[in-house]
């Protein structure tokens, strides 16, 4: 059996003395740190290519072993197909159904997140103080450029260049 945990540094109590405890704490062994290489895109691609090759080999074996024709009936459609083709068609149809349902749910969640971000942004935006309708502000109070960018009106109403 494979043990996945570290061995204890403290030896188990012997049956002759069940209640004894060690007088000095055990000193853990200091070992050199194990450095694992970082994951890269090339390494990940290589692993995925190997997995895809194994799946392809398994698919070829499946097709070769299930080449016998079988009768298929679906509602009013009847026909004879190789068993492997019928099973693969059913698997592909199941994958497409799962893809459609999953994509719909993902789009729904994205819409909810986008709406919440928009609502949070609107709630955190500063609101303008209420204006007194009896007082009309002049042009210098309506627009005040903060950085004096070129082509924007300055405090005198003329375009700066």
RODO-2510 file (C-alpha; in nm, 4 decimals, decimal comma):
residues 161
     n   res          X          Y          Z
     1     x     0,0000     0,0000     0,0000
     2     x     0,1258     0,3468    -0,0839
     3     x     0,1637     0,5840     0,2095
     4     x     0,1030     0,9466     0,1243
     5     x     0,1924     1,1021     0,4601
     6     x     0,5251     1,1712     0,6238
     7     x     0,6545     0,9482     0,8924
     8     x     0,6364     1,0906     1,2412
     9     x     0,9633     1,2140     1,3884
    10     x     0,8591     1,0806     1,7307
    11     x     0,8781     0,7015     1,7576
    12     x     0,5581     0,5254     1,8657
    13     x     0,5440     0,4246     2,2348
    14     x     0,6678     0,0791     2,3075
    15     x     0,4206    -0,1698     2,4559
    16     x     0,6334    -0,2064     2,7730
    17     x     0,6049     0,1655     2,8596
    18     x     0,2752     0,2970     2,7123
    19     x     0,2716     0,6364     2,8907
    20     x     0,6269     0,7516     2,8237
    21     x     0,6951     1,0716     2,6385
    22     x     1,0273     1,1731     2,4892
    23     x     1,2279     1,4129     2,7057
    24     x     1,3731     1,6135     2,4183
    25     x     1,1738     1,7171     2,1121
    26     x     1,2787     1,5467     1,7938
    27     x     1,4798     1,7626     1,5576
    28     x     1,3367     1,7585     1,2060
    29     x     1,5757     1,6682     0,9312
    30     x     1,6757     1,9593     0,7141
    31     x     1,6870     1,8634     0,3517
    32     x     1,7553     2,0607     0,0398
    33     x     1,4416     2,2229    -0,1037
    34     x     1,2934     2,0416    -0,3984
    35     x     1,2618     2,2675    -0,6991
    36     x     1,0032     2,1751    -0,9567
    37     x     1,0216     2,3403    -1,2957
    38     x     0,7479     2,5949    -1,3650
    39     x     0,4586     2,5031    -1,5906
    40     x     0,4831     2,6453    -1,9392
    41     x     0,2462     2,6664    -2,2317
    42     x     0,4677     2,4355    -2,4338
    43     x     0,4648     2,1741    -2,1568
    44     x     0,0894     2,1989    -2,1167
    45     x     0,0434     2,1710    -2,4933
    46     x     0,2662     1,8627    -2,4991
    47     x     0,0643     1,6905    -2,2250
    48     x    -0,2647     1,7746    -2,3989
    49     x    -0,1290     1,6447    -2,7320
    50     x    -0,0303     1,3152    -2,5651
    51     x    -0,3762     1,2819    -2,4093
    52     x    -0,5404     1,3569    -2,7458
    53     x    -0,3234     1,0920    -2,9149
    54     x    -0,4269     0,8325    -2,6555
    55     x    -0,7939     0,9209    -2,7025
    56     x    -0,7518     0,8920    -3,0804
    57     x    -0,5940     0,5469    -3,0476
    58     x    -0,8778     0,4373    -2,8186
    59     x    -1,1319     0,5714    -3,0711
    60     x    -0,9687     0,3826    -3,3576
    61     x    -0,9733     0,0608    -3,1546
    62     x    -1,3386     0,1242    -3,0665
    63     x    -1,4315     0,1753    -3,4320
    64     x    -1,2424    -0,1371    -3,5410
    65     x    -1,4032    -0,3592    -3,2773
    66     x    -1,7583    -0,2321    -3,3310
    67     x    -1,7809    -0,2330    -3,7101
    68     x    -2,0812    -0,4688    -3,7216
    69     x    -2,4054    -0,3209    -3,8549
    70     x    -2,7012    -0,2832    -3,6232
    71     x    -3,0615    -0,1765    -3,6748
    72     x    -3,1342     0,1769    -3,5481
    73     x    -3,4863     0,3193    -3,5070
    74     x    -3,5564     0,6788    -3,4060
    75     x    -3,9206     0,7857    -3,4130
    76     x    -4,0229     0,7049    -3,7703
    77     x    -3,6667     0,6760    -3,9043
    78     x    -3,5202     0,3284    -3,9481
    79     x    -3,1850     0,2191    -4,0801
    80     x    -2,8789     0,0008    -4,0418
    81     x    -2,5558     0,1599    -3,9263
    82     x    -2,2296     0,0335    -3,7835
    83     x    -2,2606     0,0191    -3,4063
    84     x    -1,9568     0,2422    -3,3555
    85     x    -2,1006     0,5140    -3,5792
    86     x    -2,4337     0,5056    -3,3951
    87     x    -2,2660     0,5271    -3,0537
    88     x    -2,0336     0,8067    -3,1644
    89     x    -2,3269     0,9999    -3,3120
    90     x    -2,5122     0,9665    -2,9806
    91     x    -2,2033     1,0835    -2,7895
    92     x    -2,1572     1,3838    -3,0206
    93     x    -2,5263     1,4748    -2,9843
    94     x    -2,4901     1,4591    -2,6052
    95     x    -2,1785     1,6779    -2,6186
    96     x    -2,3549     1,9347    -2,8361
    97     x    -2,6539     1,9435    -2,6016
    98     x    -2,4237     1,9907    -2,3019
    99     x    -2,2326     2,2625    -2,4882
   100     x    -2,5531     2,4484    -2,5723
   101     x    -2,6858     2,4339    -2,2163
   102     x    -2,3502     2,5231    -2,0623
   103     x    -2,2981     2,8155    -2,3000
   104     x    -2,6428     2,9481    -2,2197
   105     x    -2,5667     2,9366    -1,8477
   106     x    -2,2266     3,1031    -1,8943
   107     x    -2,3824     3,3851    -2,0985
   108     x    -2,6504     3,4276    -1,8313
   109     x    -2,3881     3,4556    -1,5560
   110     x    -2,1806     3,7020    -1,7595
   111     x    -2,4887     3,9195    -1,8055
   112     x    -2,5555     3,9150    -1,4296
   113     x    -2,1926     4,0072    -1,3515
   114     x    -2,1963     4,2885    -1,6093
   115     x    -2,5214     4,4252    -1,4648
   116     x    -2,3845     4,4121    -1,1085
   117     x    -2,0635     4,5900    -1,2121
   118     x    -2,2643     4,8595    -1,3867
   119     x    -2,4895     4,9030    -1,0820
   120     x    -2,1885     4,9117    -0,8443
   121     x    -2,0150     5,1657    -1,0670
   122     x    -2,3265     5,3825    -1,0795
   123     x    -2,3680     5,3596    -0,7018
   124     x    -2,0054     5,4577    -0,6355
   125     x    -2,0048     5,7494    -0,8839
   126     x    -2,0190     6,0902    -0,7153
   127     x    -2,3507     6,2637    -0,7477
   128     x    -2,3801     6,6305    -0,8374
   129     x    -2,5235     6,8611    -0,5709
   130     x    -2,8818     6,9657    -0,6345
   131     x    -2,9086     7,2810    -0,8459
   132     x    -3,1215     7,5764    -0,7459
   133     x    -3,3451     7,6434    -1,0494
   134     x    -3,3555     8,0187    -0,9667
   135     x    -2,9782     8,0622    -1,0129
   136     x    -2,8313     8,0180    -1,3604
   137     x    -2,4565     7,9469    -1,3611
   138     x    -2,2366     8,1285    -1,6105
   139     x    -2,0150     7,9469    -1,8636
   140     x    -1,7036     7,9463    -1,6400
   141     x    -1,8927     7,7539    -1,3711
   142     x    -2,0276     7,4924    -1,6152
   143     x    -1,6900     7,3730    -1,7494
   144     x    -1,3539     7,3899    -1,5777
   145     x    -1,0763     7,1941    -1,7493
   146     x    -0,8547     7,0179    -1,4989
   147     x    -0,5449     6,9637    -1,7107
   148     x    -0,5644     7,2375    -1,9731
   149     x    -0,5652     6,9970    -2,2673
   150     x    -0,5215     7,1383    -2,6145
   151     x    -0,8428     7,2122    -2,7951
   152     x    -1,0547     7,2506    -2,4825
   153     x    -1,2105     7,5743    -2,3710
   154     x    -1,0242     7,7483    -2,0892
   155     x    -1,1668     7,9680    -1,8202
   156     x    -1,2043     8,2545    -2,0709
   157     x    -1,4183     8,0453    -2,3086
   158     x    -1,1583     8,0435    -2,5917
   159     x    -0,9917     7,7334    -2,7279
   160     x    -0,6402     7,6728    -2,6017
   161     x    -0,3824     7,5613    -2,8538
***
